[in-house]
Amino acid sequence: MSAMLNPEPAIALATARTDDRSSFTQLLTDLRAGRREAFDQILPLVYHELRQSARRELAVRPNDSLSTTALVHELYLKFSRAARADWRDRAHFLGVAAVAMRHILVDRARRRMAEKRGGPSRHVTLEDEIMAIDTQAESLLELHEALDQLGRLDERLASVVECRFFGGMTEQETAAALRIAVRTVRRDWTKARGLLSQALGAGMSPTSGLSMCLPSHR
Amino acid sequence: MTLGSLSRDRWKTIEPLLDAALELEPAQRAAFLDSTCRGDTALRAEVESLLAACELGTSILETPAAVTYGPLLTEPEPPLPQLLGGRYRILREIGRGGMATVYLADDPKHRRQVAVKTLHAGMARILGREQFTREIEIAAGLSHPHILPLHDSGEEESEGSDEHSFLYFVSPFAAGESLRDRLRREPRLSAAEVVRLGREIALALDYAHRRGVIHLDIKPENILLQEGHAVIADFGIARAVSNSTSDDTRERAMPILGTPSYMSPEQAVGARDVDGRSDIYSLGCVLYELATGERPVPHPKYGESVQATARTSAFRTLHKRVSPELASVILRAMARPKDDRFATAGDFARALIGASRERKRRHWHRAVLAVAATASLAISLMAPWASRHVTTLDADLIAVAPFDVGAPSLAPWKNGLVDVMSRNLDSAGSLRTVPASIVIDHWQGRADAESARMLGQVTGARLVLFGGLLATGDSVRATVSVLDVETGRTIAQVEHRDVADRIDRLSDSLSASVLRKLQRTRRIDAGIARVK
């Protein structure tokens, strides 16, 4: 799935329309059938909507952490109402949302880094808050690069990371979205994280914030 | 050897070994690699290092990306202009909440300090401004001793950015603490305090609800304490926000505002027909916390409110701290189906008082009295106006008599003003009012001193307010007297005039004047100065 990612996600927003019911239903059917074009067409829609709802959630409740599951579920309900979707479409939809979430976060992190280089200084916002966010942006971009490398090595491993980490999906959901066994998901998840922790750990000193940015809550 | 330098071919060699080794217990892996790598030390080293990394790797990426990196999506706050609305000079930040940041500001025009709240940029962007302004105006029309007034509101362009503008609103700067601060000092409040504060808040809610304004975010942080009295802050803000955002053709879900611990079940699921009973629920939760020192559900998941099992234990906790009467009043407010709660916040306030009176009486007649079945029963049993033989008059109790009306068009205000003015006067200082329904039941005759005296005798109210409305052209003139039933003297007389379709405003003026007069003869807290 990661091979379908645009390396520079300049996704054409707002060009796709959600109100075209029949074509949307078709898209979901194609997605379930594993057609790559369907994935490419649906991704911008999900990207756009997910970003909107994530922002709205954060605007309303900035102190709470986002729940991808809640956001995606809300989004899926909306899409499925529009498309009279089959329940089996949900897993595939979640898979798209996971990729969209990755794009959203990476785009945002890139913008942060660009602002940091040339942008205006801000007052009002607490300084350490900016620091923390900049550190987050850096760590996310590093992870993103490592994940691209992982995708070149083994596409499926990267997809599992997208589903589990970016999509907040369960093992079962990941298995359904990627059409593989739950056991395989579990194994891939272990291997992928092994490879990633090796890659990320190698390029960074222990104090550079990796451990802070890749929290170990279990 | 890490990701970047690992080739696909090499990975194809390594992966099966890694898979197989991962299947084994750690102790068996060395022997397995001995037999499979057969002297290829480089291969073995790579697999071993990867195995070790897989062990370490189980501690990363466990938390979903949205949680770890969610803050990246928050909008940075653009610089706030030094002067808002050409008038308020920002001094410093004094607080930051979910939706807004609060600043202390100077209002040189009125030589006072004010609290300016600016909505966060992300929030401001998703709002429809016109709708927001309209709702804010409604909230600004609220005038009640237990509601923090809204002085002003507006929109300010940010310097050097057309994308951002600030929506802000201005309130008096309250130097006192919030109910949350008080809870930090005192883990639990006495039952009497719970009743007193609960009643003040409920009456303010009732007043606002009758004007169609719902708060939607009642919580200890939003209740300020001024000279010991409860004052609700941010009235109408949440409502303004939710109305503004629901007004959207792309059928997106309305953002769910409020704080999960205090949010009514219907509000938590984003229902559109949320009404005043949602605030009643939230206030129930606040009183529960005041009484027990715990939140009804310490950390509810987003979207979930008090669940059935939690409710049972909530009941037990509450019963340990307060009388069964008060517990049932609080829990009734917290009923999951809104139809099971009090119909109005005014009913809630009366039930609170009823429950506390019941408690006092239980102390005196512990042996006699069985547990009152419901709070409303408690009221009818215990309230002084339930008895025809009141011997002592309550100096803090005032009854507002039905008005004499001079024209058929004014007929609805005969009893209507009883309701409105009773609520206006209630809870000013120690003053309490006899419920309108009781007054109307017991009222006989015209609005004169004799009927007023009778009303006082029946209801136990030492003070009785009575008067009349006269239509003259397009305007209405109201005259009002307050009788001290015990001495038989009229202690206040006021007169006001207003246009016929603004009787509401007229009643507010009357209430304020009456309170001002009463203030001369009795101590009523400064809060009443805000009734305009």
Interface residues (C-beta under 8 A of the other chain):
Chain A: R51 Q52 S53 A54 R55 R56 E57 L58 A59 V60 R61 P62 N63 D64 S65 L66 S67 T68 T69 A70 L71 E74 K78 M101 R102 I104 L105 R108 A109 R112 E115 P120 R122 H123 V124 T125 I130 A132 I133 Q136 A137 L140 A146 Q149 L150 R152 L153 D154 V161 R164 F165 F166 G167 G168 R187 T190 K191 A192 R193 G194 L195 L196 S197 Q198 A199 L200 G201 A202 C213 L214 P215 S216 H217 R218
Chain B: T2 L3 G4 L6 R8 W11 E15 L18 D19 L22 S49 L50 L51 A53 C54 E55 L56 G57 T58 S59 I60 L61 E62 T63 P64 A65 A66 V67 T68 Y69 G70 P71 L72 L73 T74 E75 P76 E77 P78 P79 L80 E93 G98 M99 T101 H120 G122 M123 R125 I126 G160 V241 T245 E251 R252 A253 P255 I256 L257 Y302 G303
